[in-house]
Amino acid sequence: MPQLERRALHQAAQDAAARGWHVFPLIPGDKPPAIRDWQERATTDPERIARCWAHAPYNIGIATGPSGLVVIDLDTPKDADDTPVGEWALPGITDGMDVLALICERHGEPLPNQTYTVRTRAGGTHLYFTAPDGSEVRNTIGKHGWKVDTRAVGGYVVAAGSIVGGRSYEVIRDDAPALLPEWLTELLRPAPLPPQKPVTVALASDRRGKWLRAAVNGELERVTSSGEDQHNNALYLASVALGQLVAGGELSESEVTAWLTAAGLQVGQPVREALRTIASGLKAGAKRPRTVAA
C-alpha cells in the first residue's frame, strides 16, 4: 500500500480520536478487529494511535460504547435476491434507509438525518448519534427492520477513511453527532432482564471437588457481577481461567461451555457472541493447562 495511503489512514484515526471517539485498529483492507480486547484497548491518545498505525496500514474501528455513540447502520441489498421480507416487503422499500423512513413515518417523526453521516464502501449509510445518559442502547441486527442495525454498547463501526475492497468509507455530512431522539431511544432500549439469579454448579464434595466448585462458581460470579461495559471481557477472562482446568482434564469442555453460556445470557450477552467469546477464551486457556492436587 502506498505510503500516502498509510498516512491518510493514520490521519483518519487521529481525526476520529480528536472528536472524542475511541479508536482501535482493524485488519488492513478489511473490517474485523486486528487486536483482541478491542473495546478495552480503544483509545483517544494521539501517541498510542501514532505508534499503532506506524506498524501497518490499519483500517479504523470506533468502539461505540466508550465513545458514547449510537450508530444506526442502514445497509443496501447484497444482490438481486436480497429483497425485503415480511412487513417490509412493500413498494418503494429498497434498502435500510427506506425502512428507517417508514419506521419514522409510522411513529409520526421526521427522518433523523441531520447528524454526522458516513457513506459505507457498499453504499450504505451510518448515522451517528450521541447516546443519551443512561440509555443502555445495545447492538441489534435486523431487530427493528430489514437492513437496519444498530451499534452501541459492545459494538463498533468502521470509521470514515477506512478502505475495504478498494472502496472507502466517506463522510457525507460533517455535523456533530445529534443527540439520539427520545422516541428512537425508547424504540432501541432493550427489554429489562429478568431478576438475576446466581449461576452456580454442584461438584463432588471431597477436597478436590470443593476446590473446583469454588473455582467454577468464582468465575461464573465474575461474569454475573460484571459492570455494564465489562460483560464480554469478564466472560472471556472466566473462559480462559476455566479453559486451563479443561485442558488439565479437571472439567469437561461441554459443561464449562454450558455454565459460561448461562452466565453470559444472565447479563444479556447475545448467545452467538457469548459462544464466540467462550470458544476464544477456552482456546487461550488450553495453552496453560492446570490440574488440582488430590
C-alpha positions, 0 to 999 in steps of 0.5 A: 500500500502506498505510503500516502495511503498509510498516512491518510489512514493514520490521519483518519484515526487521529481525526476520529480520536480528536472528536472524542471517539475511541479508536482501535485498529482493524485488519488492513483492507478489511473490517474485523478487529486486528487486536483482541480486547478491542473495546478495552484497548480503544483509545483517544491518545494521539501517541498510542494511535501514532505508534499503532498505525506506524506498524501497518496500514490499519483500517479504523474501528470506533468502539461505540460504547466508550465513545458514547455513540449510537450508530444506526447502520442502514445497509443496501441489498447484497444482490438481486435476491436480497429483497425485503421480507415480511412487513417490509416487503412493500413498494418503494422499500429498497434498502435500510434507509427506506425502512428507517423512513417508514419506521419514522413515518409510522411513529409520526417523526421526521427522518433523523438525518441531520447528524454526522453521516458516513457513506459505507464502501457498499453504499450504505449509510451510518448515522451517528448519534450521541447516546443519551445518559443512561440509555443502555442502547445495545447492538441489534441486527435486523431487530427493528427492520430489514437492513437496519442495525444498530451499534452501541454498547459492545459494538463498533463501526468502521470509521470514515477513511477506512478502505475495504475492497478498494472502496472507502468509507466517506463522510457525507455530512460533517455535523456533530453527532445529534443527540439520539431522539427520545422516541428512537431511544425508547424504540432501541432500549432493550427489554429489562432482564429478568431478576438475576439469579446466581449461576452456580454448579454442584461438584463432588464434595471431597477436597478436590471437588470443593476446590473446583466448585469454588473455582467454577462458581468464582468465575461464573460470579465474575461474569454475573457481577460484571459492570455494564461495559465489562460483560464480554471481557469478564466472560472471556477472562472466566473462559480462559481461567476455566479453559486451563482446568479443561485442558488439565482434564479437571472439567469437561469442555461441554459443561464449562461451555454450558455454565459460561453460556448461562452466565453470559445470557444472565447479563444479556450477552447475545448467545452467538457472541457469548459462544464466540467469546467462550470458544476464544477464551477456552482456546487461550486457556488450553495453552496453560493447562492446570490440574488440582492436587488430590 
